[in-house]
Amino acid sequence: MYCSVVSTRAIVAYTSPDGTWKGVWNDCNSDPQQLGRVLLRRIVSLKGDLDRFIAQFIDGCPEGWVALDKNERCADPIGMFGGKFDGIVATCDPSINALCSEAQYLYLVHRPKRRLFVFNIENRDMRPFGMVTFDDTGKAKPSRLPSVEREA
């Protein structure tokens, strides 16, 4: 089961040392006030263990999520998403998965700097509009991602 057409969608991903990123789909409740908060709580509950978060919620769910906040996996695999990341600027690669432009947000875990970035997905170079950094105990600074205004 998938969310309605008016749902906010996202890709939850992580960076690789080769300058690329890889991620999975999240179909519902994907804005920073909802999915962003859930991602922060999950990473904090894992005491900042980003490798464990990635293994459990991204690599461990290649079919993607209907709603990660409810641990509801997609019935049919949507496939992996990918793109490039230079440390600040990210791009989506539609040749990896054409649905990339159907998502509104990209949540990107960057292990080297222990950060979670959030981007608005666009068909051009994307710069993050929000970021949190996790200390060695998993505490997030700032403690939340910026909120976004929804269009009526």
FENHUWO-V599019 format. One record per backbone hydrogen bond with DSSP energy under -1.0 kcal/mol. NH is the residue of the N-H (numbers start at 1). CO is the residue of the C=O. Records with the same first field share a line. If there is no record, write none. Layout:
# FENHUWO-V599019
NH=CO, CO
This chain:
# FENHUWO-V599019
7=4
10=26
11=105
12=24
13=107
14=22
15=109
16=20
19=16
21=83
22=14
23=81
24=12
26=10
27=65
28=66
30=8
34=31
35=31
36=31
38=34
39=35
40=36
41=37
42=38
43=39
44=40
45=41
46=42
47=44
48=43
49=46
50=48
53=49
54=50
55=51
56=52
57=53
58=54
59=54
61=58
64=61
65=25
66=72
67=72
70=67
71=68
72=67
74=64
78=63
81=23
83=21
84=91
85=19
86=89
90=126
91=84
93=82
96=93
97=93
100=97
102=99
103=100
104=9
105=9
106=119
107=11
108=117
109=13
110=115
114=111
115=110
116=132
117=108
118=130
119=106
121=104
126=90
129=118
130=118
132=116
133=141
134=114
135=139
138=135
141=133
